[in-house]
Amino acid sequence: MSQLTPKQRQFIEEYLIDKNGSAAVIRAGFTQKPSSAKTIAARLLTKENVKTALAQALQEQQANTKITAERILEEIGRVALSDLSQAYNDDGTMKKVQDMPKDFVRALASVEVDEIWSGGSSERRQLGNTTKLKVLDKVRALELYAKHFKLLTDVMQLNLVDNIAERLKAARLKRANG
């Protein structure tokens, strides 16, 4: 981060925390006024030296976290393609979590175990337990996967039979002729 003032360096460090320019300006000590912070952040983010240093810092941050687009797609794929049958043995009993395939376990949002007891305090004994698995939102993961691979689009496609220019000309003539 060379060719930066100390405050610009601090702005970049603060920006990396939450990617909020206004908050970074305030934390870096440029101003305490939110209205001024937005303007200062916009100005800082257009300066070539700050843009270059920030791009480098963001790239380093991503490398340090080891989160890549490929890894994100893999995680979405684990959820999207998870199969609940992987949680069960052939006889229909639930496997212990440590015996489930790792890819399936990574698609779990939570595991809840409720113990079932009988009897009073002196005669109390455990009858068994109920295990509840909650899988992450599979439909949402499938949607994200499909959008990435452009299987779903938010663009409406219109098929125009007539030439649009001719239709506009006809409409103008009709309006002019009353």
Long-range contacts (C-beta under 8 A, 24 or more apart in sequence): 1-53, 1-56, 1-57, 2-53, 3-49, 3-53, 4-49, 4-50, 4-53, 8-44, 8-47, 8-49, 8-50, 8-53, 9-53, 11-44, 11-50, 12-50, 12-53, 12-54, 12-57, 13-57, 15-54, 16-57, 16-58, 16-61, 21-45, 73-145, 73-148, 75-106, 76-141, 76-144, 76-145, 76-148, 77-141, 77-145, 78-103, 78-104, 78-106, 78-107, 79-107, 79-135, 79-136, 79-137, 79-138, 79-141, 80-138, 80-141, 80-142, 80-144, 80-145, 82-107, 82-135, 82-136, 82-138, 84-133, 84-135, 87-133, 94-131, 94-133, 107-135, 107-136, 107-138, 108-133, 108-134, 108-135, 108-136, 109-134, 109-135, 109-136, 110-134
